[in-house]
Amino acid sequence: MTSKRRKNDTETVGTGKKKDKREETPKISEITEDTDVRDRVKVAWLKKEHLSHGSIELDCRPFPHCVIKNFIRNEGFLENLEKELLDLNFHEKSNDLYKFKQSDDLKKRKEAHIAGLRAVLFERFRLWLSSVFAVELEPVVDVSCAKYEYTDVLLCHDDELEGRRIAFILYLVRPWESSDGGTLDLYSVDGNNQPKDIVKSLVPSWNTLIFFEVSPVSFHQVAEVLSKDKCRLSVSGWFHGRSLERLPRYIEPAAPRSPHLPRDEELLLEWINPIYLDVAYQAQVQEEFEESSEILLKNFLKEDKFEQVNEALKQSEIQWVKRGPPNKRSYRWAEQQGLPPCVSACWELLSSEAFFLLLSNFTGLKLHFMAAGDDTDEEEEEKDEERAAGSTDPEPRAASSAPSTPLCRGELRCWGHGDYTLIHDTNVDSMEFALDLLLYFGCEGWQADFGGFTSYIASGEDEELLTVSPESNSVALVYRDKETLKFVKHVNHRSLELERSSPRGTSFYDFSFVYYE
């Protein structure tokens, strides 16, 4: 009596060894088997024209991208694939650009349905894409699984990395609405090829595959997930091939710097908590600062002065302006002109000659010609060489010339839901030694899991060296070198919970100043 084995059972091959359970090979959309449709997609992509045919749609606004609905024809396969993916080990990924959970690379996974999807992507679909783009794509594809849950996000970026040619995302999400967040947002670009506005948002849907060519203008983001009970599950990665020609990186003009304002110590006596004006206490602060290159000075301003500024920031008609571009930053800021008198006076305090000298006493840095300094001529020359190597400042001073004038630049910023800054390799201000100052207002009730904290990391590393959390009427001082970078973590949807628990609203403010010796 003979029997037939099911194709999922193990097989014995000629060597007598057992072969692992065979992969489940899915059938993909019939649209990819139609040579006429393939050729029409190829022509439309080349001419940057819109095309819609059955389950496939090609749109070139704001950059060419293609959507294939019902990509996998086997519904049972999809459900089993979803189960296998959810059983994987996921790792929390979090830095300046993103926060989500990601699996290990799927290239070597042996689960039947994961292996089957991989085979289809690596072979049949890769060959179809190669034909559409008229470019040879490598047989090995980067592919992983991502889970986005409440407050997870992937901020604006272009995906450009050597060898990446086509990005793809296959969604395995249950019923999903735009109100759930997690949309794939596509950006237009300005005259400098920097991202400008979100002009299209694609809502994830079950068994839909999206792909686009990685280019200098393929700016996109995964919007923050707002649903507290849904999971945005997807398989994504890149097909590799000859990269498109890269445009020269746009370098933003350096922010202007100013010398101190001629204000005397009467301004300090008017504004600053007397404990910080005590010479013995300043020496204690300096000793602590020199050990760690950072310090937090609480209750820094006199209480009445702090309350004046705090209320003015929350209630006045300040003209806040959005600052971008979104691949570098997104927050609101205000110019000094037109600020309420007490807020403008606080700005003057932080820019004053007397405050430069006070900072010198706190830190031991030469921010004023009267500040005591222990640097030898050789150490000063070494600093000048380091500044010249990474600075846009004028030539370093000669040993016999007059002392250089310390400079500063400052901003008044407002932080709320969706705001952030990103690390980017064209930031000339991060290429030299500097002292950062942050003075916070309106932070009552602010929690660490809202985001909005400032993180310092070593160049090329993700591990944080220091985190500065918003705390009202506190001054954070951080001395950083050329290898230290900083960013403000994305302010997430949890921050809106303050609206129910605090009458002050859902934003906080800071003066952000940078001082240069």
N, C-alpha and C positions, 0 to 999 in steps of 0.2 A: 504494500500500500504506500502510495506516495502522497506527499503534501507540499503545498506551496508556502514558502516563507513570506511574511510581510516584508516590504522593502526597508522597513526601519530596523529590522533585526540585524545582528552582526553577521558578517560574511567571512567565510574561510577562503583565503586567496591561495594561489599556487604554492606558496612557501609553507603552507600549513599554519601560518600565524593568523590570529584573529584581527579583523579590521574593526575600528570603532564604528559605533552607530553612524549610519550615513546621514549627511546633512539633508535637511528638507529644502528642496529647491523651489522657490516660489515662481509663479508666473507674473511677469510685470506687464504694465499697460500695453494693450495692443497698438497704441499710438506709436510706440517705439519700433514696431515691426513694419510699419507702413513707410515705404521708401519715398512715396510722394510727400507725405507729411514731413518726413525728415528733411527733404530738400527744400520744402517751403519754409521750415524753421531756419534752415541754414541761410537762405536768401534774406529772410526778414531780419535775422540777427546781423548779417553783414550790412544791410541797408538801414538798420536801426528803425524798423517799421513794426507797428503793432500787428499781431497775428493771434487769432482765436479759432481753434478747430477742435471740436469735441471736448475732450478732457484736458487739452493743453492750451495754455495762453502765454504769449510772449508780449511783454510790455517793456518799452525803452525809457520810461519815465520813472525816476530821474536817471537811472542807468539800466542797461539791458538786464532783465531777469525773466525767468521762466517758471511757471507753475504747472505741475502735472497732478491732477486730481486722480484718486483711485489708482495710485501707482502700483500697488500690489493687488493682483486679482483674487487671491485666495484669502477670504476673510478669516478662515480657521487658522491659517498661517500667521496672520497678523496678531490674533489673540494669543497664540502660543509664543510669538516673538515678544509681545508685551510682557508676558509672565517671565520669560527668561531674562529680559532686560531689568525688570524690577527686582529680580533675585540677585543681581550683581552687587558687588561692593562699590559704594560711591564715596568719593572723597570731597570734603568741603573745600571749595576753591574761593579764595577771597583776596583781592588786592585793590589797587586804585581803580581798575577797569571793570571788575566783575565781582559777583557773589552768586554762586550756584553750586550744585553737586555734579560731579563728573565721574564716569567709570574709567577704568584703565582702558588702554587701546584695545579695540575689539579684533585686531588682526589675528590673534592667536586663540581666541575663544573657541571652544569645541562644542558648545551647545548647538543642537541641530538647526534651530531656526536662525540663530545669530550667524552661524556658518553659512547657511543658505542665503541670507540677505547679503552677506559679504561676497559670496561667489557671484551673485547677480550684479552687484555694484562694481566689482573688480573686473568683470568680464563683459557681459552683454551691454550694460548701461555705459561702461567706460568706452567701449567701441562706438556706441551710438553718439556719445558726446564728441569723441575724436572726429567723427565724420561731420558733425554739425559745425564744429569749430575749426575743422581742417588743421588740426594740430595733433601730434602724437602725445598721448597721455601715458604716463608710466603705469605699469601693472600693479604697483603697490600704492594703496590709498590710505591716507590718514582717516581713521574713523573711530568715533567714541560715542557714548550715550550720555546725555545730559538731563538732569532733573532740575527744573526751576519751580520753586515753591514760594510762599508768601515773602515778599520784599526782595526776592532774588532778581538780579539785573545783569545785563551786559551792555556797557555804555558805548558811545559812538567810537567806531574804529573802521579801518578800511580792509582788514584781513591781509594786507600786503606782507609777505615774507618770501624770501627767495625760494622759487620753485612752485609756489602755490599758483595754480591756474584757474581752477573752477571750485567754488564753494558750493556745498549742498546741505540741505536739511530735510529729513523725512520726519514728519510729525506723527506721533502716536498719542494724541490727546483725545480725551472724551469730550462731549459737548462743551464748547468754549465760546465765550462772548468777548467782544472788544472791551467790555467793562471789567473783565478778569485780568486785564493787562497782558503782558507777555507777547505783545505783537512784535512782528519783525518790521521795524521802522526804517525807511529808506530816505536818505538825505539828498537834497540838491546841493550844489557847490557854488561858491562865489567866484569872483574874478581871479583869485589866487588858488583856486581848486581846493579851498577849505570848506568843510561842511557848513551849511547855512540853516536850512529849514527842513523839517520832516514833511515830505510831500506825499508819502504813501505809507500806509500801515497795513500789513498783511496779518490777518487773524489766523492763528494756528487751527488746523482742522485735521481730523483723523485721516490717515493714509494719503496725505498730500505731500508731495516733494517739490521743493523750490531749489533752483540753482541759479548762480550768476557767475560771471567772469570776474576774477579778482583783478582790480585795477586801481590806479591812483585816485579814482573818484568813487569807488564802490563803498561809500560810507554808509553804515547801517548800525542799528543797535537792537538788542532785545529789551523792550520796555519792561519796567518793573512789574512783577506779578503782584496783582492786588487781591486776588482771591485767597482766602484763608483755608480753603478746603479742597483745592484742585491742584493737580500736578501737571506741569507742562513737560511731557516726556518727548524726547526727540533723539534721533540718530543723525549725527552730522560729521562733516570732515571736509577734506580737500582732495581733489585730483591734481596730481603734479605734472607739470610739463614746462615748456619754455615760457618764462614770465613775459608779460607785456612790458614794453619800454617804460621805465619809471621816469616821472617828471622830477626836476630838481625840487628838493624839500623847501617849502616856503619857510623863511626865517622871519619871525615877527620882529618889528623894531623894538629895541630895548626900551623899557619903561624909563622915563626921565628921572634923574636924581637931582636932589637939591641940597645945598649946604644948610647948616642950621640957621634958624631965625635968631636975631639978636635979642634974646629975652633973658632977664637975669633971674636970680634965685627967688625973688619975690613970687614968681609964678609957681615955683615948687611949693612954697609955703602956703599958697592959696589953694592948691589942688591936692597935694599928696599927703597921705597918712603920715603923721609926724614920726612914727617909728622908723620909716624908711629914710628919714633925713638925719637920723642919729649916726654919727661917724662910726661909732663902735659896732652898731648893727650892720652898717654897710660893709665893714670889714668881715663880719660873720657871713654875710650873704656872698661876698666875693670868695671866701674860702670854700664855701659849699659849691659855688658855681665852677670854680677852677677844678674841682674834683670830677665833675660830671658833665661840664659844658652846658648845663641846663638848670633852670630853677623856676619854681612857681611862687609868685609873690601875691598872697591873698589879701583881700581888703585893701587894695593898693591906693585907691582914691579916697579922699574924705567922703564920708557917707552922704553929706548934702550934695556935693558935686556929682557923685555917682548917680544919685537919684534924679538930679536935674537932667543929666544926659540920657539916662535910661528912659525917662518919661518922654523926652523930646524925640528920641528915636522911634518910640512906639506910636506917638500921637501926632507928630508934626507931618506936614505935607512935603516930605523929602522926595525929590525926584530920583527914584531908583531906576537905574538903567541895566538891562540884561547884558552880561559880558560873556562872550564866547571866544573862539568858535568851539562847538561842542566836542570836538576831539581833543580839546585841551582843558576846557572849563565851562561851567555854567553856574553863574550866581549873579546877584544884583549888587551894584556899587553906586556910590554917589560922589560927585565932585565936591571939593571944599566950598566953592562958590555957591551961595544959596542955602547953605546949611543953617539951622537955627543957631543963634549966637553962642549958646553954651556948648554945642557940638563942635562948632568951628574953633572955639577956645580950647577944647580938649585936643583937637588936631594940632593947634599951635603949641600946646604943651609938649606933645610928643616930638615936635620938630624943633624945639627951642635949644639954644646953646646950653642953657642950664641943665636941660634933660640929657643932652649928650654927655655932659660931665658926670651927671648922676649915674648914667649907664656905665661909664668908665669905672666909677667907684664900685658898682655892683659886680662888674665882670673882669676888671683888670685889662680890658682892651683899650687901645689908644684911640678913643673917639673924641678926644679934645686935647689941644696942645698942652693944657695944664695938667692933664692926667698923668699920674706916676706910671712909669713903664720900666720894665726890667730887660727889655730886648737889647742885645748888643748890636753894633753896626752890622755884623755878619748875619744875625738873625733878621734884621730889617731888610737887608739886601736879598736874603732868601725869600722873605715874604713878597718883596717886590717882584722877584722872578716868577713866583707862583701866581701872583695876581696878573702879571702880564701874559702868562701862558693861557689863561682862561678868561680874560676880561676884555670888555670893550672900552675900558677907561683909558685916559691918556697914558703916555709913557710913564714908567715908574720914576720916582724922584731920585735924583742923585744924592749921594751921602752928604754933600756940602750944601744942597739947596734948602730952601725954606720948607718947613713941614707941610705936607699935603693937607688939604681940607677934608675932613671926614664928611661923608654924604649920606643921605637917606632917601628913601621913597616910601610913600604910604598910601593906603587905601582904607576907605570905610566901606564895609561889606555887610550885606544882609543875606542870611542863610535860611532857606526854607525847603519844603519838600521838593525833591528832584535836583537839588543843587550839588555841585561837586567840583573838584579839580583833578586833573590827571597828570601823571608824569609824562613828559615828552622830550625827545632827544634834541629838540631845537631851542630849548630854553636857555638862552645865554646867561640869564641871571643865576642859574644853578651851577655855573662853572667857576665860582670863586668863593673865597671865605666871606662869611657875612654873619651878622647877628640878627636873628628874627625876634620880633616882639609881637605878641598877640594880647590885646586888651578886650575882654568880653563884656557884653551887656545883654540883658534879657534872656538869660539862660535858666531861669528858675524852672525846676521840674524837668530839665533836659536829662535824658538817659543815654547811656553809651550805645544801646542797641538802636537808637534813632539814627546813628551816623553823625556826620558833621564834625567829627574829631579830626585833628591834624596828625598824620603819621609821618615819621621820618624813617627812611630805609637807606641801606647802603646801595650804591649803584650796582645794578646787576643782580640784586637779591630781593626776595619777597618778604623776608623776615623783618619785622619791625624793630627798629632801634629804640624808638620812643613814641609814645602816644600822648598828645595833649588834648584833653577833653575840655569842652566849653564850660566855664565856671564864672559866673557873674563877678565883676569887680576884681578879677584876678589877672595878673600880668604873667605871661609865660615868656621866658627868655631862653633862646636856644642858639648856640653858636655852632654853625655847620661848616664843613670843609667842602672841597670840590667833588668829593665822592659821596656826599650825603644829599639825598633827594627827599622831597616832601610832597604830600597831597592831602586834600580834604576829602574824607570818605563820603560817598553818596548819602544824602539825607533821604531816608526811606519813608514809606507810608506810615510807619508806626508813629512818626513825629506828629501826625495829624490827630492822634489820640489826645494831645495836649489841649486841643480845642474844647474837649469835653471836661477836662480837669483843671484848666488854668484860664483865667480871664485875659491873660497877656497875649494870647494868640499862639501861632505855631512857628514863629521865626525867632532867630537870635541874631545878634550883631557883633561885629568885631572891628577894631582898628588893627590892621595888619601893616606893620612897618618893618623895613629892612635897613640895617645900618652897616655902613662900610667904613673900615678904618682908612 
